[in-house]
Amino acid sequence: MSKQGVNSLHELNHGGPVSFDFGKVRAVNAIHSSGLPDGSYGGNPMGFVITSDEVNFYFAGDTALTMDMQLIPMFTHINFAVLPIGGNYTMDVADAIIASDFIKCNEIIGVHYNTFDVIKIDTKAAVEAFTGAGKTLLLPAVGETIEF
């Protein structure tokens, strides 16, 4: 990111959590390509488990379903997770339901869907699939705030 002009950063790699003023961040495995918009290499794809005194969450980033997700509840209890649901380049809805089982979290915010044709989904069917699995799928509108 420093090559992209970001001056204030703390490099992370897969491994143990790193402490910050707000809490801890653990970089976890993600399965995806890793190119930046200019075509340069973007480093290892990662998700992040963020823990704080207020809330704990998992931001999966762009990723396929991976068995490594089963490690996350060994680190901490997750209050909510941000999971891709669009398929093609990432998990689809069915895989995201399995991922939510792996991470033992029933409150999911869906991302990486409906931004272009190849990842368009039926949002009503997606919500119903999560509900049928005993989970909540939130699909906030741009600018909408969610509180946990």
N, C-alpha and C positions, 0 to 999 in steps of 0.2 A: 504494500500500500504506500510505502514511502516513495516509491518510484512513480506513483500516481499523484503525488503532491500532498499526501496526508502527513502532517508534521507531528501531531500529538497522538502517539499510539504506543501500545504495549504488545509486543509480539507474543503469540501463544503457539503452542504445538500440542499435539495429543499428549495427555498425561494428567498429572495431579492438578488439583484446583489452584488457581492463582488468586490471592487476596487483593481486593480493591477497597476504596472507601465505602462503597455501597454493599459489599458482600464478596462472594467468590464466583469465579467463572472457571468451569471445567470444559476444555475442548474435547469433544468426542467424535468418533468416527462418523463420516458420511460417505455415501457412495455416489459419486457424480463426477462429471468432467470438471476441469479447473482452469478455464481460460477467462481472461479479463476482456472488456470490450475492445481494447486495442489489439487483441490477439496474443498478448503475452501470457506467460504461465502465471497462474494465480496461487500456486502453493497447494498444499493438501486440502481437499474439501473437508469441512468440519461442521458439526453442529455444536451447540453450546448449552450447558446446564448452568443456570444462574441461580444462586442461592443467596438469600438475604434474610434479615429479621422480619421483613414484611411478606415476602412471597418467594416461592421457588418455581422455576419453570424451565422447560426444555424448548429451545428453538432449533428445530432440526435442519433448517436451511434447505437447500436443494439436495434431496437424497432419495435413493431407493430404500425399500425395506431392508433392514440388516439385522442379523441376529445379535449384533453388539448392543442394540437398543435394550436388550434384557439386562444389561449391566446398570442402567440408569437408576432403577429403584434401589440398587444396592448402595448408591451414593447418597440418595436423599429422597424424601417424599416430594413428588411434583404436584403443584396445585393446578397447573394447566400446561398445555403444550401447543406449540405452533408447528403444524405438520402440513407438508404439501399434499394435495389431493387431486391434482390435474392429470396424472398419468403421463405417458409417453416419455418425458424426461425425468420424472420423479415418481414417487408412489402415486397410486390412484386411491380412490375411496376405500376399496376393499383392503388394500395394503395398509392404509392409514388406520383402519379399525384394528388390524392385527398389531400395528405399531403401538396403538394406545393400550392394547393388552400387555405388550412387552414392557412398556414403561409404567404400567399400573396407574394410568391417568384417564379419567372419564370426561374431562373438560378440554375440548380440543378447539383450536382456532385454525380454520382451513386457509391455506395460502397456495399460490402457484396454480391457479386455475382461471379459466375464462379470459385470459389476457390476449389470446390469439386462438385461431381455429383448432389447432391440433391438441389443445388442452382444455377445450370447452367441455363442461359437464352439466348434467341436470342437477341444479342445486337443491331442488325439492327432494329428488330421489336420494341425494347425498345425505341430507339432514335426516330423512326417514331411515336410511341404512344405519346411521349412527344411533338414532333413537331405538331402532330395533335391537341394537346390540347393548342397550342400556347406557348409552353415552350421549353427551351433548356436543353437537357440532355448531360452532358459531361462525358465521360468514359475514363479518361486519362490512358495511359500506365504507368507501373511502372517506376518511375524516371522522368516522364513528368511534366513540370511546367505549371501551369495555372495562368494567371494574370487577375484580375478584375479591 
